[in-house]
Amino acid sequence: MGGANRRVSLYSPGPQCRENPADSEVCAWEAESLKVPVAAVAVLAFAWTAVLAAGAEEPEGKGPSFHDVHFHLTNYVQRGITLSEFLETAGNEVGRTAVFGIPLQQKWDYFESGERAPDYYLHSDAALYYYSFVDAVIAEQYRSLSAVEQARFDPMITGFNPTDMYAADHISRVLETYPGVFSGIGEFSIHKEFVTSKIVGHTASLHNPALDSLLDFAGEVGLAVILHNDIDTVLPTGASEPVHFEALREVFRAHPDVAFIWAHTGLGRFVAPAVDHVELLDRLLSDDAFSHLHCDLSWDEVAKYVVQNDAALGAWSELIERHPDRFLFGTDSVAPESREDYLKTWRAYEPLWERLSEDTRHAITIGNYERIFDEANRKVRAWEAKELAK
């Protein structure tokens, strides 16, 4: 959890301080808390502009290694880094990034942990609750960037409660408040190991009509959707299929207009792949009813399953070669404090990259991202223009 204890402000100064920054002690505090390495970001923006301008004529190796479909700017206590700091950290290794916060806040319950401030959901037995302000944080960060820098991000909306029939209203409100900013929704979770049971309120479910409502809206607008849903329970039941697989399949089937990105194929730190996990994915991706479904290869914890041995590497590489247009790479990094921290997932998957053909690797790391998010941006901007014209 990079950046867990850093107290970095992610908020823009108020209008009074923008007009007269020396106006008060409050403005002075804001100015101090919002300091960013401006010189470094300016140099980076100039370098990236040169790379973009060169395009196909740029010598091999000069372009980005990947686009990142899964990046968290903030952590479970809404602390993290700024987008400018991220650009400095990532450099030109990454091209575009789907950026979002974590929509859940870990409560600091004094009677549970005393003076020890938990900054991760596994560090406390206290509850998690939905934190809607995260969308404004991401939007304001994005709007603080130059146009060149903004072109490297595809912000996502996450601050909604997927058990609430009003969730779609929240998403609509965010789009209308921040037109030209967001590309999709997610990563949001339905079933996630120990997280689901900690969230205050009604338990999220794949059977809840509130989920269908918000996905219907996503399809109407053209929003890309990054969904985290474990394929199985932490303790497998021994059933013929993973516990959540059938219900998840029905959700995908019910929303053919949604460009789904299933986060790390339902695996996680506490949810390991079943013996036939790759076979299940192959059947799912081979079915024309799920042609709108994509999977991300993300999180270093999940990379361990993929590269654990030659048999696993062989099975995964063959699966991806059969479906090269259905996978995307993401780091699942959370507010990384260093370049090494940010790139650890990319490097964890290196044995897989070495197994893939050049065309397939390019599709997973660059091409599929551009296809999905370029289309999402086109549709969302059209929807916003129509709504704002009313």
N, C-alpha and C positions, 0 to 999 in steps of 0.2 A: 504494500500500500504506500507507494511513493507520495510524499507530501502530506502525510496524515497529520503531522503536528505543526505544519507551517501555518502561520496566520496571515495569509495573503488575501487582501481585499480584491474581490472580483466585480466591484460596483463602480459605476461612473459617477463623477461629481454632480451635485445638484445644479440647477440652472443658475442660482445666485452665485455659486462659486465658479461656474464657467464664465460668467460675465465679469465678475470682480473677485479673482482668486485671493486677494489680500483682505477681503472684507471682514473676516472674523477668524477666531481661533478654530472654529469648526472647519472653515475652508483650508486653513493651514494643516489641520489633521488629515483632511481628505487628500490634500496634495501629497503629503508624506506617504499615506497608505496606498496611493495609486501609482507610485513611482514604478516605471518599467524601463528596461534597458533600451531606450529609444535609438541610440546610435547603432546598437547591434541589430535591431529590427529593421532599421533603414538600410543597412548594408545587405541584410538578408533579402529584403524586398527587391533591391536592385539586382541582386544575383539571380533571384527567381524570375524576374522580368526578362533577363537575358536568356535564360533557359527556355522560357515560353516563346520568346521571339525567334529563337533559333529553330525550334520545332524539329522536323525530321532531318534537318541538315546538321544538327548537333551530333558530334562524335558519339559513338556507342559508349554507354556507361555514364554519360553526363546527365541524363534525365533521372527522374525519381525511381527508386527501386519498387515502390508500391504506393497505392492509395490505401488509406486506413478506414475501413468501414465500421470500426468499433472503438471509439475513444471517449473516455470519461474525463471531463475537465475538473470535476469536483468529486469529493468522496462522500462518505456516509454522514459527515457532520458539516457538509457544504463548504469545505475548505479545499483549496487546490492551487492552481496556477492560472495565470492569465493566458489568453490566446497569443499575445505577443511573446510571452515567455515560452510558450509551446513552440512557436515558430523558431525561436532561437535554439531551443533544445533539439528539435527534430531536424533542422537544417533542410537541405534539399533531398534527404533520403526519402521523405514522404512527399507526395504530390498533393492530393486532396484528402480531406479528413471529414468523416461524418462525426460531428462533435455533439456531445450531450453531457448533462450532469447526471447525478444519481438522484432519482425522484423521491428517495426515502431518507428521512432524518433519523439517526440513532438518538433516542432520548438519553440524556444524562440524568439518571435518577439517583439523587444523592443517597437515598436510603438503600440503594442497591450496590452502588460502587463508591460512595463517599467522595473523597477528593480526587480519585482516579477518574480522569475524563476519558470515556470510551470513544474511539474514533472508527470503530469497525463493528459490524453486527455480531461478530463472534466474540467480541470483547466484553459483552454485557448481556444479561438476561432481560434487561429493560426493553420496552417496546420500540418498534419503528413506526413512523407515521408519514403519510404522503406530504411532500413539501412542494407546493405549487410555484413558489417564487423562483424555483430553479430555471424556469423558462425565461423569465425576465433577465436573470443573470446572464444566461447564454446569449440572449438577443442583444443586450447592452454591450457585452464583450465584442460581439461580431460587429456591431455598428461603430465601435471605436476604432476599427481597423481601416486601412486604406483600401481602395477598390482592388488593388493587386493582391493584397493580403486576404481580403474577403473571398476572392476567387478560389482560395485553397481550402475553404470550409463549406460543408453542407450541414448546417445546424439542424438539430432534431428536437421535437417537443416531447417532454417526458412527464411534466408535472400534473398528470391527471390520475384519478382513481379508477382503475379498470372495472371496479364493482359498481360504479355509479352511472346511472342512466343519463346523467348530465355530463359525462366525460367528453362526449362529442362537442358539447357547448363550450367547454373549456378550450378544446383544440381550435375551434372556430374563432373564439375570442382572441386567442394568442395570434392567429394568422392575421386577423383584422387589425390588431394593435401593432403588430410588427410585420407589415407587408414587405415582401422582398427578402425575408430572412430565412425562413424555415423550409426544409425539403421533405420532412417526414416526421414520423413519430417513433419513439423508442430510443434506446432499448428500454422496454418495460417488461415486467415479469408477471406471469400468472402462477405457475408452480415452480418454486425455486427452493430446493432443500430446506435449510433452516430459516430462510427469510420469510416465507409465506406465513408461517405460524406466528411470527413476531409482529406482524403488521396490525395496527389498531383497526378495529372494525370488521366488516364481513370478509370472510376468506375469499380471495380471488379464485375463480373457477372458469374452466373452458366451457362450461354449460350455462354461464350467466348471460342473459340477453343483453346486459350492458356491454359486454365484450363485442357481441355482434353489432350493436348500435355504433360503437366507435369505429369498428372495422368497415361498416357500411359507409360511414362518413369519410374514412380514409380513401376508400375506393372511389367515392364521388369526387373528391378533390384531386386525387392522384398522388397522395402522400406515400412515400416508401415507408415500410413498416419493419422495424427490427424487434422481434419478439423473443424473449427468453422464456422457454418452457422446458423444464427437465423432461426427458423422455421416460424416466422411471423415478421411483421413490428412492430415498437414500438406502433403505434396506429392501432389496428386490424381493418380490413376493413369490417368485418361481412360476409366475403365469407364463403362458405361451408367448405373450407379447409384453413389452414394457408397459407399465400401468397407464401412462398418459398418452401412449402412442395413438390409439384409436380415436380418442376425443380430439386430439390435436389434428389428426388427419381430417376429421370432419370440419373443424374450423377452417383449415386451409381450403377444403373442397367448397365450403359455403361462401367463400369470398374470392371468386376467380378474378375480380378486377383489382385486387390488391397485390402489389409487388412485395411479397414477404421475403424477409431475410431471417432465417431461423438461427438464433445465436448458438454457435458452437455445437450444432446438431443435437442439442438436448443434453450434452455432457457437461460435467463440472467437477469441482474438487471432490465432491462427495457422491457423484453419480458417474460411475464407470460404465464403459460400453459393454453391452451384452455380447455374447459370443457371436451372434448374428447381426450386430449393429450395422456393419457395412452392407450386409445383404438387405436389411430393412430399408436403408437409405437408397440403395440401388432400385428396389421395387418402387419406392415412392417417387423417385425422380424419373423413372421410366414410364410412369403413368401420365398420359396426356392431361388428365384432370388436374394435375399439379404443376403444369408448365409455368405457372406464375411463382413457384416456390424456389427460393435460393437458400443456401446455407453459408454461414461464415465459418472460416477456420481461424479461430482466435483463442486467446488466453493461453499462457504458458502451461497452466495446469492441464489443459486439454491436449496440448501438444505432446505431453508425456505419453498419452495413450496412442497417438498416431505414430510416433517414432520409437516406441518402446523396443521393437525388435524388427527383424527383417520381414517376418510374416505380416506384421501390422503395416509396415511401410508399403509392402507389396499390395496388400488389399486396398489401402487408401489411395495409393497412386493409380491403381487400375480403375477404381471407382471414379476418381476425378477425371481421368483420361476419357472415360465413357460419357461423362457429363461436364465438359469443360466450361460450359456457359452457365453453370448453376452454383458455382462456389466463388466466394470472395474472401480476401484476407483482411483480418482486423487484429489489432494488438490487444484490445480489451485492457489497455493501460489506464491506470487511474492516477491523474495528476503527477506524472513522473517528475522526479527532481533532477534527473540527469539523462543524457543521451543514452548511456548504457542501460539505464532502467527502462527507458522507452523502447529500445530496440531488442530487449531480451526475448520477447515473443517471436519476433521476426527471425531471430537467430535460432530459437528453439525448433522452428519448423524447417531449418535448412536441409536436414536429411531428406525431407519430402520434396523441397524445391529441386534438389539434385536428381530426383527420380522422374520429374515431369518433363515433357517435351517443352521446347521454347514457346511454342504457340499457346499451349495450355497454361504454362506459368504466367505468360503475359495476360491471358484472359482472367485468371484468378486475381492477379495483383494489380492490374490496370483496367483492362477492357470491360469487364463485367460491371465494375464500379461506375465507369463513365456512362455506360449504356443505361443503367438503372437510374442513376441520379440526374443525368441530363434530362431524361424523360420525366422524372418526378418534378424537377425544377420547371420544366416547360408547362406541365399541367397545373402545378400549384400557382405559378405566376398568372396563368390564364384565369384560374378560379378567383384569385384575389382581385384581379382587374375587374372581373364581372361583379363581384360583391361590392367593391368600393365604388362602383359606378351607380349603384342603386340609390 
